[in-house]
């Protein structure tokens, strides 16, 4: 899903990857971020397993219109 998003105009994709064990730490839990792969648009976190690609693209377009 992510590689195609970089092709959209005005969209910068930054991938942050950590070792799986790091997501199980208390420090990660304190961030309030999900353990599952997620996409963050400003302050909105979208968990990949809970969102369809069409919904993600709509969220990005809304963000671009607001910005």
C-alpha positions, 0 to 999 in steps of 0.5 A: 500500500505505501509504495504507491502513496509516494507517487501521489503529488504533494505526499511525502512518505517517511517509513520508520521501522523498529525491531518487533521487540521494541514495540512490546516495551513500556516506552512504546506503550507510553507513546499511545501508538499502536503495535500494529503497522500504522500510518500517521497523517499529522496527528491522526493514526490509521492502523493499516489492518483497520483501513482499506486503501480507498479510505487511506487515499481519501484521508490523504486527500482531505489532509491536502485540501485542509493544508 
